[in-house]
């Protein structure tokens, strides 16, 4: 077994408490390490934000068709663009219908009759 009071190469005892100067030096080293790690993390975050910004900025705007065709005499109740589709709700002869159009081409993809009055 090793003796806990064995002397180290510099002549001090292994279990002897550190001097105030050594404690101050360790405290300064910890502070310096914490500051440098904080700056490193901020740098990584800045790089991450820059990459996300570049990806989002360079993405082209989605194309939206200028007009869609609905039946004559139809009264439009609402129209909105959602998830790559143009949703148009219209009434014709008392029947409410929801028409789904492709956002890029303007062709009708689906038509749903909601109800009659």
N, C-alpha and C positions, 0 to 999 in steps of 0.2 A: 504494500500500500504506500501511497505517497503521503508525505507529511504536509499538512495544510499550512504549516509555518515555514515551508521551504522558501528559500530566497530565489528571486528571479535573476536573470543575467545582469540587470542594472543594479542589483544590490538591495532592492526593496522587498518587503515580505508580500506574499501573494494575497493574504486576507487583510492586509492593512488598508484602512479607508483612504480614499483619494484626498489629495490636498485641495484647498479652495481654488488654487490656480488651475489644477487639472480639471476640476468640476466646471470652472468657467470656460475652459477650452472645449470640453465636451458640449457644453451648452451652446457655444458659438458655432461649433461644427454642426450640431443638430439644426440650428436656425438656418445656417447657410444651405444645408441639404434640403430643408423644407422649402426655402425660397426657390432654389434651383429646380426642384421637382414641380413646384407650382408654375413656374415660367414654362417648363417643358410641357405640362398639361395644357396650359393656355395656347401654346404653339400648335399642339395637335388639334385642339378644338378649332383654332382659326383655319387650319388646313382643311379640316372636315367641313366647316361652313363654306369655305371657298369652293370645294369640290361640289357640294350640293347646289350652291348657287349657279355654278357653271352648267351643271346638268339641267337644272330647271330653266335657265335662261336660254339655252341653245335648243330647247324643244320647240318645234314649230307649232304655231297656233292651229287648232282644229278647224277644218273647213266646214262652213255651214252654208247650205243652199239658200239662195235668195228668196225663192217662192215655192210653194207646194200647191197642188191642185185639189180642190174639194168640189163637190157637186154644186150645180147652179141652184139658187134659192136657199142655200144652206146659211144659217146664221151661226157664226163662230161664237162659242161660249168662252173658251179659253184656249191658249196655245202656249207651250213652253218647250224648252230644249232640255233634255235630261238623258244622261248615259248614252250619248251617241244617237239619240232618236229625237224627232220632233213630235210632240204629242199635241194633237189638235182635237178639241171636243167641239162638236157642232150639233145643231138641231135642224132637222128638216122634216116638215109635216108632223111635228109633235114627237118625233123619235130622236132621242139623244144618242149620238154615236161618237166613239173615240177612235180616231185614226192615227196610226203610228207610221211615221215616215222616216226613211234613212236620212241621217243628218248630212252626209256627203253628197248623195245623188238626188235626193228629193223624191225617190220612188216610195210608194206606199208598201209597207211590209206587212201590216196587219190592220184589220178594222173590227172593232168590237161594238155591238149594239148594246147600249146600256139600259134602255127601257123606253117604254112608250107612255105618253100621258093620257 
